[in-house]
Amino acid sequence: MALTAVTLFSVQAAELVRVGGYDFPPFVESDASGQPKGLALDLVEAFNKAQTKYEFRFVPTSARRRYADVAEGRFDLLFFESPEWEWTAKGHPVEFSNVFLTGGEVYVASAKSGRGQEWFADIKGKRVVGILGYHYGFTHFEGNPDILNREWGMKLVGSHRSSIEMVLAERMDVGIVTDAYLWSYLARNPETASRLLVSERYDQQYNHRVLVRKGGPMNTDTVNRMLASMERDGTLDRLWRAAKVLPAKP
């Protein structure tokens, strides 16, 4: 009875840390019932297993709403984020952890005879599909959807899968997808590999960090220590490989 009471008190005493997440496959996506899943939620679970002082809980947001949500204190951390995605430029009340995973976004097009890497040399003027709320290097990281449509002719959709399928159907000339999602998609749909031309150059390369809200229950040093410990014991590598966010070994 005494042990049960102590255990219960420990659970109740854990400090709540809310982890935001928006549709960003394979980091956050929805299952068949509409519930969130993905690598960000796996990392939340790993954080909870690694210690008992904090209780990490996933909180959904959206790519466009995340700026207002963190300013209003609706979440404390945001995994797989980058300072370049408007956070620094707009002076939001946040800090960032050390880099814990690298990635980027590549161009994809329908594979055709005679079409090679030169297809991606000049993106402007082509029918380009991207994701609403994302920022792209070839547009100088402009995030306003009206400007992206008016000045760059971009069509913005809600998922990388839609982007790839529109390219395969030749409804769009070029899609921009995260390399992590592309590797995951090709692993699940190997028959599409020969139908896609993938750029050798990146639209942008980024260094994934954990965004930490200033004044929240955790500070950046604590997050860095947890990430370093999980890297040393192999937890992070196991998560990356299970989610197929690293290129397949030859």
C-alpha positions, 0 to 999 in steps of 0.5 A: 500500500505504501509503495502504491501511494508513493508511486501514485504521488510520483506520477501526480507530481510530474510536471506537465510539458505540452509538446505541439505538433502539426501535420508534417509527415512522417513526423506528425500525420493522421491515422485512418481514424484521424488520430495523430501519429508519427515520429514526433509522438514516438519521441514524446513517448521516448521522452516519458520513458527516459525520466519521471520528472516531467509528463510530456503530452502531445498537443495538436496545432497547425503549421500556420497557427503554431506561431500564435499558439506558442505566443499564447502558451498553448504548448511548451515544446515543438519537435523538428523545428527550425529558427529559419521558419519565421521564428527568428525573423519575427522575434517569437518568445522561443529558444532552440535546442542543439541540432538532433536530426538533419534533413531537407526538402527535395524536388520531385517530377514525373520521370520521362525519357530524356528528362534529367536533373536539368528539369529542376534548374529553374523552378519558377515558371513551372507548375509547383505544388507545396504544402500550406504553411510551409516555407520554401527556399526557392521563394526566399522562405515566403510564407504568405499563401497569396504571395506564393500563388500570385508571384510564384504560381504555387498550388498549396495542398494539405499533404506530401502524398497529395503533392506526389500523386499530383506530380505522378498524374502530371497535374503539376510539374514539380512537387516539393517534399521532405526527404524523410517523407519521400524515403518513407513513401518509397519504402511503402510504395516501391512501385512508384520509384521508377516513376519519379525523378528526384532532384539531387539538389535540395530546395533547402536543407535544415537542421532539426531542433526542439523549439523551447518556449521561454518561461515554460516548464523546461529550459533548453539545457534540460532538453539538450541533456535529454537529447544527448543521453538518448543519442548515446544510448541509441534511442534516437537512432532506433526511432529514426530507423523505425520511422524510415527517416534515414536513407535505406542502407545499400 
